[in-house]
């Protein structure tokens, strides 16, 4: 008798990433509430931002001074696991779980990790090149956008295979960009969107080789259209 579940389980690699986000936030939130860490716990979130967030100055230091120390290089990744608030972290974890499942159902665990960490690193680099001032880059959102890019690529291939308009694949990112524009007009904009869009671009681009069939599948689809 076939005992396969009706719904595919969430890939373990996605669960682990989500748990890291949640556990870090639980510690910081508990410290802010005075539950752990004593009086010093009230400043744990600020300290975490100072020690693990990414700043444009980090990239400047790498380029101008050639500083490749662990304290500097870790920030290209660690910023993704520190959030500014409990709400931001909770929403990010939910998106990571949902999009990670969609992509993880098709991609291998290694490919999912490539999308997640590649998007964070690429997003930080572009953020460092374009953003001005000392605005910190925090949160897993560039990785989430990278997963959106991978998901968009899968939908793009599927629509092409069925003969439908592949522009439909970009409706999700178009909707999110529209939301960002509205919130920017209402509450002011932040350069963090630079890292998020860069994460999307990386996720979509790297999927051409990370998705099952890789580059061969993409070339086949493009030849079918010609």
trRosetta pair geometry for C-beta under 8 A, 3 or more apart (Angstrom, degrees):
i j d omega theta_ij theta_ji phi_ij phi_ji
5 8 6.9 145 81 -93 109 25
5 9 6.6 83 45 -43 153 83
8 101 7.6 152 93 -173 101 96
8 105 5.2 106 86 -118 156 105
10 14 5.5 -108 169 79 98 123
10 15 5.5 113 111 -58 117 98
10 97 6.6 -25 -137 -165 147 84
10 100 7.1 53 -164 102 101 102
10 101 4.8 -67 -118 -95 82 105
10 104 7.0 61 -168 76 56 145
11 14 4.7 87 70 4 89 106
11 15 7.2 -160 95 -8 47 86
11 100 6.7 -120 49 151 106 95
11 101 6.9 174 8 -112 83 52
11 104 3.3 -121 -1 173 136 140
11 105 7.5 -139 -39 -57 106 44
11 109 6.2 -179 178 -95 126 82
11 112 6.5 164 99 -28 155 167
12 15 5.4 -56 -149 36 38 113
12 16 6.3 39 155 -22 71 103
12 109 7.3 -12 62 -110 87 129
13 16 5.8 -50 -149 33 32 113
13 17 6.6 32 154 -17 63 105
13 100 7.9 -144 96 -175 80 122
13 104 6.9 -178 59 -119 100 129
13 109 4.4 140 -26 -149 141 97
13 112 5.4 134 96 83 136 134
13 113 6.2 -90 -177 -56 141 94
14 17 5.8 -54 -150 37 32 111
14 18 6.3 31 153 -17 65 109
14 96 7.0 174 -166 150 88 84
14 97 6.5 116 154 -126 111 48
14 100 3.3 144 -134 146 126 134
14 101 6.2 -175 108 -61 169 57
14 104 5.1 -94 -32 -40 130 154
14 112 6.5 -79 -62 173 87 150
15 18 5.7 -58 -148 39 30 111
15 19 6.2 33 154 -23 66 107
15 97 7.7 53 -96 -120 54 91
16 19 5.7 -54 -146 34 29 112
16 20 6.7 34 154 -23 62 101
17 20 5.8 -51 -154 28 32 113
17 21 6.8 31 150 -16 63 104
17 96 6.3 -127 114 167 112 133
17 100 6.9 -179 61 -107 130 156
17 116 6.4 -86 -122 -157 158 162
17 140 7.9 125 163 -140 106 144
18 21 5.7 -54 -155 35 36 113
18 22 6.3 29 152 -15 68 109
18 93 5.1 97 -156 -158 88 88
18 96 5.2 171 -91 101 88 119
18 97 5.0 51 -99 -72 150 90
18 100 7.2 -135 -46 27 110 156
19 22 5.6 -57 -143 42 33 109
19 23 5.8 30 161 -19 69 110
20 23 6.0 -55 -138 38 25 107
20 24 6.3 25 161 -17 62 108
20 81 5.6 -56 138 -129 107 127
21 24 6.3 -61 -152 36 23 108
21 25 6.4 15 156 -13 61 113
21 81 5.9 -129 -95 -134 60 72
21 83 7.6 56 -164 -26 92 121
21 89 6.0 176 167 -166 94 93
21 92 6.3 -133 -172 104 145 109
21 93 4.8 -179 101 -88 131 96
21 96 6.6 126 2 28 158 159
21 140 5.7 -43 -101 -27 132 145
22 25 5.9 -63 -150 41 29 108
22 26 6.2 31 155 -23 67 107
22 89 7.3 140 -101 152 43 111
22 93 5.3 70 -64 -116 90 155
23 26 5.6 -50 -144 33 32 113
23 27 6.6 32 156 -18 63 103
24 27 6.0 -58 -156 35 30 110
24 28 6.5 22 153 -12 66 110
24 48 7.9 137 -178 -157 108 151
24 81 5.1 111 -2 160 165 96
24 82 6.5 -102 153 -88 138 56
24 83 7.9 122 103 9 112 87
24 89 7.7 -144 84 -141 91 141
25 28 5.7 -58 -144 42 34 108
25 29 5.9 31 158 -18 69 110
25 83 5.9 -1 -95 38 110 118
25 86 6.1 121 176 -121 115 61
25 89 3.8 153 -95 139 148 164
25 90 7.4 -169 136 -52 163 65
25 93 7.8 -105 13 -39 146 130
26 29 5.8 -55 -139 41 27 109
26 30 6.0 28 160 -20 63 109
27 30 5.9 -56 -145 37 25 110
27 31 6.3 25 155 -19 62 108
27 36 7.2 -65 -153 69 67 143
27 44 7.5 -109 135 142 89 150
28 31 5.7 -55 -148 36 30 112
28 32 6.3 31 153 -20 64 106
28 44 5.6 -156 -125 107 70 112
28 45 4.7 88 -167 -84 116 89
28 48 6.3 -65 -98 6 125 155
28 82 7.7 110 -57 -141 155 79
29 32 5.6 -53 -146 36 32 112
29 33 6.4 24 155 -13 65 109
29 86 4.9 63 -96 -85 131 115
30 33 5.8 -61 -147 42 30 107
30 35 4.2 -77 -172 65 84 122
30 36 4.9 35 128 16 112 108
30 37 7.9 125 110 3 85 107
30 41 7.7 -66 112 -179 68 136
31 34 7.8 50 179 -66 31 19
31 35 7.2 -86 -70 53 24 75
31 36 5.4 -59 -84 75 67 85
31 37 4.3 24 -130 19 99 145
31 41 3.3 -141 -160 -176 87 99
31 42 6.9 -153 148 -62 83 24
31 44 4.1 8 120 21 159 142
31 45 7.3 173 81 -32 118 80
32 41 7.1 -127 -49 139 27 89
32 42 6.3 81 -127 -132 47 52
32 44 7.2 -115 -53 48 70 100
32 45 6.1 13 -67 -18 115 125
34 38 8.0 17 -152 -147 69 18
34 41 6.6 140 -112 79 35 127
34 42 7.0 8 -77 -70 74 92
35 41 7.8 -128 55 140 50 161
36 41 5.6 152 97 -113 57 150
37 40 5.5 -113 166 82 94 80
37 41 2.3 122 87 -76 123 106
37 42 7.7 -173 106 -15 121 46
37 44 5.9 -67 -141 -47 170 130
38 41 5.8 132 52 -7 38 102
39 42 6.2 -36 -175 6 47 113
40 43 6.3 -65 -172 41 52 101
40 44 7.4 79 135 -57 72 84
41 44 5.3 -18 -158 -22 51 119
43 46 5.0 -54 -165 46 73 114
43 47 5.6 76 135 -26 87 102
44 47 5.6 -58 -146 40 31 112
44 48 6.1 34 155 -24 67 105
45 48 5.6 -51 -146 34 31 113
45 49 6.5 34 152 -20 63 102
45 82 7.8 147 -153 -168 69 103
45 84 7.9 89 174 -149 123 36
46 49 5.7 -51 -151 33 33 113
46 50 6.5 29 152 -17 65 106
47 50 5.7 -56 -148 38 33 110
47 51 6.0 17 159 -9 68 115
48 51 6.0 -64 -138 46 27 102
48 52 5.5 -26 179 26 68 118
48 53 7.8 92 128 -34 63 87
48 82 4.9 -176 143 -130 114 134
49 52 7.1 -75 -117 54 14 77
49 53 4.6 14 -167 -27 61 130
49 82 6.2 -179 -84 143 56 138
49 84 7.7 52 -91 -99 127 68
49 136 5.8 19 -174 -172 104 171
49 138 6.5 -36 -122 -87 93 131
50 53 7.0 1 -64 23 12 106
52 74 7.3 -68 -130 122 73 108
52 75 6.5 172 -169 -112 39 73
52 78 4.0 -103 -161 132 100 122
52 79 6.1 170 140 -79 76 48
52 81 7.4 -62 155 66 142 88
52 82 5.1 124 90 -16 124 143
53 75 6.8 13 103 -150 26 106
53 78 8.0 -91 -59 102 20 91
53 79 4.9 71 -142 -116 42 98
53 82 6.2 -97 -71 79 76 134
53 136 4.0 -4 161 -164 145 119
53 137 6.4 151 -177 61 86 52
53 138 5.3 -40 -120 -78 106 88
54 58 5.6 -92 -156 30 69 151
54 75 4.6 138 -92 154 73 101
54 76 6.4 80 -101 -94 131 36
54 79 4.1 -65 -9 -43 93 152
54 124 4.7 -79 -177 -138 168 116
54 127 7.0 86 115 86 125 136
54 128 7.2 -86 162 -63 111 104
54 136 7.0 123 65 -164 44 66
54 137 4.2 -27 69 57 99 111
54 138 8.0 -178 30 -64 75 45
55 58 5.1 120 60 -16 69 95
55 75 7.7 -40 14 168 67 149
55 128 7.8 78 117 -107 35 91
55 134 5.8 -2 -157 -159 123 70
55 135 7.5 158 -133 77 75 36
55 136 5.7 -46 -82 -104 83 62
55 137 7.2 -173 -76 9 32 84
56 59 6.1 -55 -164 36 47 105
56 60 6.4 48 142 -21 72 107
56 127 7.1 -124 -82 133 78 77
56 128 4.8 148 -130 -139 56 60
56 131 5.0 -144 -68 85 121 97
56 132 7.1 -1 -28 -120 172 15
56 133 7.2 106 21 73 137 41
56 134 7.0 -119 38 -109 98 40
56 135 7.4 53 -13 48 106 73
57 60 5.1 -53 -147 38 40 119
57 61 6.2 46 153 -26 69 101
57 134 6.5 5 -20 -117 117 87
58 61 5.8 -54 -155 31 29 111
58 62 6.7 28 149 -18 63 103
58 72 6.0 160 -157 -159 90 83
58 75 5.2 -110 -137 86 158 146
58 76 7.7 -172 133 -60 138 73
58 124 7.9 -37 82 172 132 115
58 128 6.4 -92 68 -110 84 131
59 62 5.5 -51 -149 34 38 113
59 63 6.2 27 157 -12 69 109
59 124 7.5 171 -61 146 114 84
59 125 6.5 126 -110 -133 133 52
59 128 3.0 100 -4 163 147 148
59 129 6.7 -90 133 -54 159 59
60 63 6.0 -62 -145 43 28 104
60 64 5.6 2 169 2 69 119
60 128 7.2 -151 -28 -178 67 107
61 64 6.5 -60 -122 49 21 94
61 65 5.2 -26 -168 31 63 120
61 67 4.8 -33 151 40 100 129
61 72 6.0 -125 100 -133 129 136
62 65 7.4 -38 -83 55 7 80
62 66 7.1 38 -174 -119 42 20
62 67 5.9 -95 -93 61 46 73
62 68 6.7 74 -134 -81 89 64
62 72 6.3 162 -71 152 90 132
62 73 7.7 100 -99 -83 122 73
63 66 7.9 -13 169 -66 10 50
67 72 5.0 107 124 -18 106 166
68 72 6.8 -120 -136 72 17 122
68 73 5.8 35 -167 -53 61 124
69 72 5.0 86 61 12 79 100
69 73 6.8 -172 86 -1 35 94
70 73 6.0 -62 -128 48 30 101
70 74 5.6 39 171 -34 68 109
71 74 6.6 -43 -137 22 16 113
71 75 7.9 24 153 -28 46 102
72 75 6.4 -58 -175 14 35 113
73 76 6.1 -36 -173 9 52 113
74 77 6.4 -76 -173 49 50 94
74 78 5.0 28 149 -16 91 124
75 78 5.8 -58 -111 46 35 102
75 79 5.9 50 -175 -38 68 101
75 124 7.5 159 124 -160 79 149
76 79 7.6 -47 -157 10 8 108
76 120 7.0 118 153 128 66 91
76 121 4.8 40 160 -121 115 76
76 124 4.7 -176 -139 76 69 156
76 125 7.4 25 -133 -51 115 79
77 80 6.2 -53 -179 16 48 114
77 117 6.2 -2 -119 -143 112 95
77 120 5.7 81 -120 115 57 137
77 121 6.6 -13 -71 -70 79 86
78 81 6.1 -65 -163 37 52 103
78 82 6.9 30 149 -7 79 109
79 82 6.3 -74 -151 43 38 99
79 120 7.5 168 64 -171 92 110
79 124 6.7 133 37 -96 139 123
79 136 7.5 -169 -138 173 119 90
79 137 5.2 40 166 101 154 85
79 138 5.6 -119 -176 -108 90 41
79 139 7.4 -25 147 24 81 36
80 120 4.8 -48 -56 -125 138 137
80 139 6.6 -11 -142 123 45 24
80 140 4.5 71 -177 -99 89 61
80 142 6.9 -95 -100 49 105 98
80 143 5.7 58 -145 -14 138 125
81 140 6.8 52 -79 -66 45 99
82 138 5.6 -79 98 -147 84 99
82 139 7.5 -84 85 -59 47 43
83 86 7.8 125 97 -84 124 17
83 88 4.5 -175 179 98 121 109
83 89 3.8 -175 39 -67 155 90
83 92 6.4 -164 -93 16 138 145
83 138 5.9 131 -122 150 34 110
83 139 4.9 65 -108 -94 81 86
83 140 7.7 -44 -71 0 105 82
84 88 5.4 46 52 27 83 158
84 138 5.5 113 -44 93 85 149
84 139 7.1 -43 -4 -51 84 111
85 88 4.6 97 57 6 82 103
85 89 7.0 -152 93 -3 44 88
86 89 5.9 -61 -150 40 30 108
86 90 6.1 30 155 -22 67 109
87 90 5.8 -55 -143 35 29 111
87 91 6.3 25 160 -14 64 108
88 91 6.1 -59 -148 39 26 107
88 92 6.2 26 154 -19 63 112
88 139 6.1 -82 154 -102 118 132
89 92 5.6 -57 -145 39 30 113
89 93 6.2 32 156 -22 66 105
89 139 7.5 -139 -88 -120 61 91
90 93 5.8 -53 -147 33 29 110
90 94 6.5 29 154 -18 62 105
91 94 5.8 -54 -151 35 32 112
91 95 6.5 28 154 -15 65 107
92 95 5.9 -58 -149 39 31 108
92 96 6.1 33 153 -22 66 109
92 139 5.7 -148 -88 -167 155 102
92 140 4.7 124 171 52 128 103
92 141 6.0 -91 -116 -63 111 73
92 144 6.4 -127 -150 -43 76 141
93 96 5.6 -53 -144 37 30 114
93 97 6.3 32 156 -21 64 106
93 140 7.7 83 -71 43 51 146
94 97 5.8 -55 -150 35 29 112
94 98 6.4 21 156 -14 65 109
95 98 5.9 -58 -143 40 30 106
95 99 5.8 12 167 -2 69 114
95 141 7.9 34 79 -113 147 68
95 144 4.8 34 121 -142 123 135
96 99 6.5 -61 -132 49 21 97
96 100 5.4 25 164 -24 60 120
96 140 5.8 -10 -70 126 132 143
96 143 7.0 27 -111 104 106 111
96 144 5.7 -90 -76 -90 70 95
96 147 7.3 131 -131 5 54 157
97 100 5.9 -57 -135 39 18 113
97 101 6.5 20 160 -22 57 106
98 101 6.1 -59 -158 30 25 109
98 102 6.8 23 150 -16 62 105
99 102 5.5 -49 -149 34 39 114
99 103 6.2 26 157 -7 70 108
99 144 6.1 111 42 -154 150 73
99 147 4.0 108 137 124 123 131
99 148 6.1 -54 -137 -64 145 63
99 151 6.1 -95 -152 -36 93 139
100 103 6.1 -60 -142 47 29 102
100 104 5.3 27 161 -19 67 120
100 112 6.6 70 -151 -159 85 127
100 116 7.9 22 -105 -76 105 122
100 147 6.0 -65 -72 -128 56 152
101 104 5.6 -57 -127 45 25 109
101 105 6.3 39 163 -35 60 99
102 105 6.3 -54 -163 16 22 113
102 106 7.9 -9 151 5 53 104
102 147 7.6 111 63 167 103 107
102 151 5.2 29 115 -109 131 118
102 154 7.9 -174 151 55 97 150
103 106 6.4 -77 -167 45 38 95
103 107 5.2 -3 160 12 82 123
103 112 6.1 133 115 -109 111 92
103 115 6.8 -92 165 62 154 165
103 147 5.2 -123 -13 -154 147 90
103 150 4.7 51 -123 105 130 129
103 151 5.6 -92 -68 -66 93 80
103 154 7.4 -174 -113 -16 67 141
104 107 6.0 -63 -108 59 33 89
104 109 7.5 34 -140 -95 99 56
104 112 5.2 19 -92 -85 85 144
106 154 5.9 127 50 -115 168 142
106 211 6.8 -7 135 -144 117 86
106 212 6.3 -114 173 -2 85 113
107 111 3.9 -128 -174 92 108 125
107 112 5.1 139 103 -56 126 77
107 115 7.2 -16 -173 -10 173 133
107 150 6.8 -21 -44 177 143 139
107 207 8.0 -88 -86 -126 124 89
107 210 6.3 12 -134 143 118 101
107 211 6.5 -76 -91 -110 88 53
107 212 7.4 -150 -101 -30 43 81
108 111 4.6 97 52 5 76 103
108 112 7.2 -137 95 -6 41 85
108 212 8.0 119 -28 -73 87 82
109 112 5.7 -52 -151 33 33 113
109 113 6.5 32 152 -16 65 105
110 113 5.7 -55 -150 37 33 111
110 114 6.4 39 150 -23 65 104
111 114 5.4 -49 -149 32 34 117
111 115 6.6 35 153 -18 65 102
111 210 4.0 135 -147 -180 104 102
111 211 7.2 126 -171 -75 150 30
112 115 5.8 -54 -152 35 32 110
112 116 6.2 27 153 -17 66 109
112 147 8.0 24 -148 -105 81 101
113 116 5.7 -55 -140 40 32 109
113 117 5.9 6 171 4 70 111
114 117 6.9 -63 -131 50 19 90
114 118 5.2 18 170 -17 60 126
114 206 6.2 -155 136 157 110 140
114 210 5.5 -161 81 -110 138 137
115 118 6.1 -56 -125 44 15 109
115 119 6.0 18 166 -22 57 113
115 143 7.6 103 126 -159 74 76
115 146 5.0 159 168 144 82 112
115 147 6.1 99 135 -83 130 60
115 149 7.6 -171 -156 70 110 101
115 150 5.0 -15 -129 -49 150 140
115 202 7.8 149 -148 120 59 92
115 203 5.1 58 -158 -126 101 85
115 206 6.1 -178 -96 84 69 129
115 207 7.1 36 -95 -70 118 84
115 210 6.4 173 -54 114 95 168
116 119 6.2 -66 -155 33 17 108
116 120 6.7 12 153 -15 58 108
116 143 4.5 32 -154 -155 69 118
116 146 6.3 161 -101 83 29 136
116 147 7.0 19 -83 -56 75 99
117 120 5.5 -50 -146 36 37 112
117 121 6.2 33 157 -16 68 106
117 143 7.4 12 -64 -108 29 116
118 121 5.9 -58 -146 40 29 106
118 122 5.9 22 160 -12 67 112
118 146 6.8 148 80 -150 81 148
118 202 5.6 -163 130 159 97 129
118 203 7.8 145 87 -80 106 57
118 206 5.8 69 109 -53 158 167
119 122 6.0 -56 -136 44 26 105
119 123 5.7 31 161 -23 63 113
119 142 5.3 178 142 143 93 84
119 143 4.9 135 81 -109 120 47
119 145 6.6 177 -177 77 135 78
119 146 2.5 -89 -74 -66 158 143
119 147 7.6 -95 -4 -24 164 59
119 149 7.3 167 -102 28 127 131
119 198 7.8 146 -162 112 69 72
119 199 3.7 63 -178 -150 105 87
119 200 7.8 69 -140 -40 120 24
119 202 4.8 173 -102 79 64 125
119 203 5.2 10 -83 -55 126 93
120 123 5.8 -57 -143 38 23 113
120 124 6.3 24 157 -20 61 107
120 140 7.6 -49 -91 -140 117 56
120 142 5.2 123 -105 89 51 118
120 143 5.0 -7 -55 -61 96 96
120 146 7.5 -74 -32 -16 58 145
120 199 7.0 31 -67 -108 36 115
121 124 5.8 -56 -150 34 29 110
121 125 6.5 28 153 -20 64 105
122 125 5.7 -53 -148 34 33 112
122 126 6.4 26 158 -12 67 106
122 142 7.9 -174 72 169 73 127
122 198 5.6 -155 128 150 90 106
122 199 6.8 144 78 -94 99 50
122 201 7.8 -126 133 78 136 94
122 202 4.2 134 64 -74 156 148
123 126 6.1 -58 -146 40 29 104
123 127 6.0 33 154 -22 64 111
123 137 7.7 167 129 -174 100 144
123 142 3.3 -123 33 -153 176 144
123 143 7.9 -110 7 -46 144 51
123 145 7.5 109 -89 62 138 123
123 146 7.6 -105 -37 -51 121 108
123 194 7.7 136 -166 114 76 65
123 195 3.5 73 170 -168 102 80
123 196 6.8 58 -140 -57 131 22
123 198 4.4 150 -110 83 60 110
123 199 4.2 -4 -67 -56 126 90
123 202 7.1 -105 -45 8 76 136
124 127 5.5 -55 -144 39 29 116
124 128 6.2 31 156 -21 64 107
124 137 6.1 170 -114 91 79 158
124 142 7.3 -158 -40 41 68 174
124 195 6.2 34 -71 -125 39 120
125 128 5.8 -56 -150 35 27 111
125 129 6.5 24 153 -18 63 108
125 198 7.8 -156 64 162 77 152
126 129 5.6 -56 -148 36 33 112
126 130 6.1 4 163 1 69 114
126 194 5.9 -153 122 155 99 98
126 195 6.6 159 72 -99 96 52
126 198 3.9 179 45 -103 150 156
127 130 6.6 -75 -140 48 23 91
127 131 5.1 6 -180 -9 68 125
127 137 5.3 66 141 -78 162 145
127 191 6.8 120 -149 138 87 103
127 192 7.5 8 -124 -127 129 40
127 194 4.9 136 -102 95 68 113
127 195 4.1 -5 -58 -65 126 98
127 198 7.0 -128 -39 21 76 147
128 131 6.8 -37 -96 39 18 100
130 191 7.2 -175 107 -164 95 119
130 194 5.2 -161 76 -150 132 151
131 135 5.9 -105 174 55 130 115
131 137 7.8 178 6 -59 167 107
131 191 3.9 119 -118 145 104 151
131 194 5.8 -156 -57 36 95 152
132 135 7.9 58 80 6 44 109
132 191 7.3 169 30 -67 60 156
133 191 7.9 162 47 2 106 143
135 190 6.8 169 -167 -166 144 89
135 191 5.5 126 72 42 154 114
135 192 7.4 -122 145 -51 126 78
137 142 7.8 18 178 -26 120 131
137 192 6.1 147 -123 -117 73 83
137 195 5.5 98 -143 -35 130 160
138 192 7.8 -48 41 -115 64 131
139 142 7.9 124 97 1 78 76
139 192 7.8 38 45 -163 120 137
140 143 5.0 -51 -177 43 78 117
140 144 5.9 87 123 -29 85 98
141 144 5.1 -49 -142 34 41 117
141 145 6.3 41 158 -18 69 100
141 192 7.3 54 71 159 139 116
141 195 7.6 93 90 101 95 105
141 196 5.3 -34 134 -100 107 105
141 199 7.5 166 125 31 60 160
142 145 5.7 -52 -148 38 33 111
142 146 6.4 42 147 -25 62 102
142 195 4.4 -66 -82 147 125 97
142 196 5.5 -122 -92 -93 61 45
142 198 6.9 -14 -142 73 112 88
142 199 3.5 168 -174 -57 71 140
143 146 5.2 -47 -151 30 36 119
143 147 6.7 38 150 -18 65 98
143 199 6.3 -102 -59 -155 20 138
144 147 5.7 -51 -154 34 34 111
144 148 6.6 39 144 -20 64 101
144 196 7.9 -20 68 -137 91 93
144 199 7.5 54 57 126 49 147
145 148 5.1 -45 -148 33 40 118
145 149 6.5 48 148 -23 64 98
145 173 8.0 82 -152 -117 89 101
145 176 8.0 -178 -111 127 95 159
145 196 4.5 130 -34 -171 156 71
145 197 6.9 -89 174 -77 153 20
145 199 3.9 99 78 88 107 114
145 200 4.2 -71 164 -55 101 81
145 203 6.7 -171 122 2 59 137
146 149 5.4 -47 -154 30 35 116
146 150 6.7 34 148 -16 64 101
146 199 4.2 -85 -49 174 83 90
146 200 6.6 -131 -81 -80 35 29
146 202 5.6 -31 -117 81 102 99
146 203 3.3 154 -168 -62 56 116
147 150 5.5 -48 -147 36 38 112
147 151 6.2 40 151 -19 66 104
147 203 6.1 -107 -35 -139 17 149
148 151 5.6 -52 -144 39 32 113
148 152 6.1 38 152 -24 64 105
148 172 6.2 -147 -160 118 108 125
148 173 6.0 130 146 -78 125 92
148 176 7.4 -16 -158 -3 165 158
148 200 5.7 -36 81 -114 106 95
148 203 6.6 98 61 84 54 155
149 152 5.6 -51 -147 34 29 114
149 153 6.6 34 152 -23 62 102
149 173 7.7 55 -83 -77 61 137
149 199 7.0 -161 -11 130 129 61
149 200 4.2 151 -63 -166 107 52
149 201 6.6 -109 -113 -17 145 8
149 202 6.7 125 67 70 167 48
149 203 2.7 129 63 81 118 103
149 204 3.6 -102 -174 -37 99 73
149 205 7.5 -24 165 5 135 60
149 207 6.8 -170 128 -14 86 125
150 153 5.6 -50 -152 30 33 114
150 154 6.7 33 151 -18 64 102
150 203 4.6 -88 -31 174 78 101
150 204 6.9 -144 -63 -82 35 39
150 206 7.6 -39 -85 75 96 89
150 207 4.6 155 -124 -79 70 128
150 210 7.3 -55 -122 84 116 128
150 211 7.4 164 -158 -71 90 99
151 154 5.8 -53 -153 34 34 111
151 155 6.5 30 151 -14 66 105
151 172 7.4 -20 101 56 121 159
152 155 5.8 -56 -148 40 32 109
152 156 6.1 41 150 -27 66 107
152 169 5.1 107 -168 156 73 99
152 170 6.2 54 -154 -92 126 55
152 172 6.6 -139 -83 52 98 114
152 173 6.1 -6 -79 -21 146 119
152 200 7.6 40 12 -166 143 97
152 203 7.9 93 32 107 102 109
152 204 5.7 -33 75 -99 116 106
153 156 5.3 -51 -146 33 31 118
153 157 6.6 31 155 -17 64 101
153 169 7.7 91 -78 171 14 141
153 203 7.6 -150 -11 133 119 77
153 204 5.1 156 -57 -143 105 65
153 207 3.8 147 63 95 166 149
153 208 7.1 -124 -152 -57 140 61
153 211 6.5 -142 119 -48 126 141
154 157 5.9 -52 -152 35 31 109
154 158 6.4 30 151 -18 64 109
154 207 7.2 -103 -43 -176 73 143
154 211 6.7 173 -83 -122 83 135
155 158 5.5 -56 -146 39 34 113
155 159 6.1 33 157 -19 68 105
155 168 7.5 -111 150 104 117 84
155 169 4.0 159 102 -126 104 94
156 159 6.1 -54 -145 36 25 107
156 160 6.4 25 154 -18 60 109
156 166 5.0 56 -151 -165 74 108
156 169 3.9 -43 -71 -33 70 178
156 170 7.9 45 -80 -44 105 78
157 160 5.7 -60 -151 37 30 112
157 161 6.3 30 154 -21 66 106
157 211 7.5 173 -19 144 156 163
157 217 6.9 14 -139 144 141 115
157 218 7.5 -88 -97 -96 112 65
157 221 5.9 -112 -136 -80 80 161
158 161 5.8 -54 -148 33 30 111
158 162 6.5 13 157 -6 64 110
159 162 6.0 -66 -147 46 31 101
159 164 4.4 -86 -163 75 86 101
159 165 6.7 -42 167 82 129 33
159 166 4.7 153 93 -102 123 60
159 168 5.8 166 -112 56 155 109
159 169 5.7 -134 8 -50 138 102
160 163 7.7 46 -177 -68 30 23
160 164 7.7 -90 -62 55 22 64
160 166 5.2 14 -63 -78 87 122
160 221 5.0 62 117 -172 142 120
160 224 7.5 119 155 75 103 123
160 225 6.9 -60 -160 -60 110 118
161 221 6.7 -71 -66 -117 76 106
164 168 6.6 -29 137 19 116 138
165 168 5.5 103 90 -19 89 98
166 169 5.5 -17 -178 1 66 117
167 170 6.0 -55 -170 30 54 109
168 171 5.8 -14 -170 -25 53 115
170 173 5.5 -55 -163 48 70 106
170 174 5.5 78 137 -29 83 105
171 174 5.4 -60 -145 40 30 116
171 175 6.2 35 156 -24 67 104
172 175 5.7 -53 -150 32 29 111
172 176 6.5 25 153 -15 63 106
173 176 5.6 -53 -146 39 36 111
173 177 6.2 39 154 -21 67 104
173 200 5.9 106 -123 -155 132 148
174 177 5.8 -53 -146 36 30 111
174 178 6.4 34 152 -21 62 105
175 178 5.6 -55 -153 34 31 115
175 179 6.6 32 150 -19 64 103
176 179 5.5 -49 -150 33 35 113
176 180 6.4 37 151 -19 65 103
177 180 5.6 -51 -149 35 34 113
177 181 6.5 39 151 -23 64 103
177 197 7.8 60 -97 -95 104 109
178 181 5.6 -52 -151 32 32 113
178 182 6.6 32 152 -18 65 104
179 182 5.7 -54 -150 35 33 111
179 183 6.3 26 156 -11 68 108
180 183 5.9 -57 -143 43 30 106
180 184 5.9 36 155 -25 65 109
180 189 8.0 64 167 -125 89 96
180 193 5.7 109 -170 -113 144 132
181 184 5.6 -55 -146 35 27 115
181 185 6.5 26 156 -18 62 105
182 185 5.9 -58 -153 35 29 108
182 186 6.3 16 155 -10 65 112
183 186 5.7 -61 -141 44 33 106
183 187 5.6 -26 179 31 72 110
184 187 7.2 -73 -116 58 16 70
184 188 6.7 -44 -159 140 53 15
184 189 3.7 22 -142 -80 107 93
184 193 7.9 -25 -74 -35 128 150
189 193 7.0 -49 -169 1 102 132
190 193 6.7 127 80 -14 69 86
191 194 5.2 -10 176 -1 77 118
192 195 5.9 -50 -168 34 54 108
192 196 6.5 52 139 -20 75 106
193 196 5.2 -56 -146 39 42 116
193 197 6.1 37 159 -16 74 104
194 197 6.4 -58 -148 39 24 103
194 198 6.2 24 153 -17 61 113
195 198 5.6 -58 -145 41 30 114
195 199 6.2 38 153 -27 64 104
196 199 5.6 -50 -152 29 30 114
196 200 6.8 32 149 -19 62 100
197 200 5.5 -47 -153 31 38 115
197 201 6.5 39 149 -19 66 102
198 201 5.6 -51 -149 35 35 113
198 202 6.4 34 153 -18 66 105
199 202 5.8 -55 -147 38 31 110
199 203 6.2 32 155 -20 65 108
200 203 5.8 -57 -147 37 29 111
200 204 6.3 25 158 -16 65 107
201 204 6.1 -58 -149 38 27 107
201 205 6.1 20 157 -15 64 114
202 205 5.8 -62 -143 42 28 107
202 206 5.8 17 166 -13 68 113
203 206 6.4 -57 -134 40 22 101
203 207 6.4 33 159 -32 58 108
204 207 5.9 -58 -159 22 27 117
205 208 6.3 -42 -177 5 41 111
206 209 6.4 -65 -171 46 53 92
206 210 5.2 33 141 -11 85 125
207 210 5.3 -68 -116 54 38 100
207 211 4.8 45 -180 -34 80 107
208 211 7.1 -11 -103 20 11 107
208 214 7.0 55 143 -173 48 57
208 215 5.8 48 150 -95 88 66
208 218 4.9 6 -149 -46 91 157
209 214 4.7 21 -149 -152 46 100
209 215 5.4 4 -95 -44 75 90
210 214 7.1 104 2 -107 12 81
211 214 6.4 162 67 -84 64 37
211 217 6.7 -92 101 60 110 144
212 217 7.1 71 104 -37 59 154
213 216 5.5 -113 175 74 76 92
213 217 3.0 71 124 -45 128 123
213 218 7.9 150 117 -16 102 61
213 220 7.8 -68 172 22 129 130
214 217 6.3 126 57 14 31 97
214 218 7.5 -66 138 0 40 99
215 218 5.6 -57 -153 37 39 112
215 219 6.2 37 153 -19 72 106
216 219 5.9 -55 -146 38 30 109
216 220 6.3 34 154 -22 64 107
217 220 5.7 -54 -149 34 30 114
217 221 6.5 29 154 -19 64 105
218 221 5.9 -56 -152 35 31 109
218 222 6.4 26 154 -15 66 108
219 222 5.7 -57 -146 39 32 109
219 223 6.2 33 155 -20 67 106
220 223 5.8 -56 -148 36 29 110
220 224 6.5 34 152 -25 63 103
221 224 5.7 -52 -153 28 32 114
221 225 7.0 28 151 -18 62 104
222 225 5.8 -56 -156 33 36 110
222 226 6.7 33 150 -22 67 107
223 226 5.6 -57 -147 32 38 110
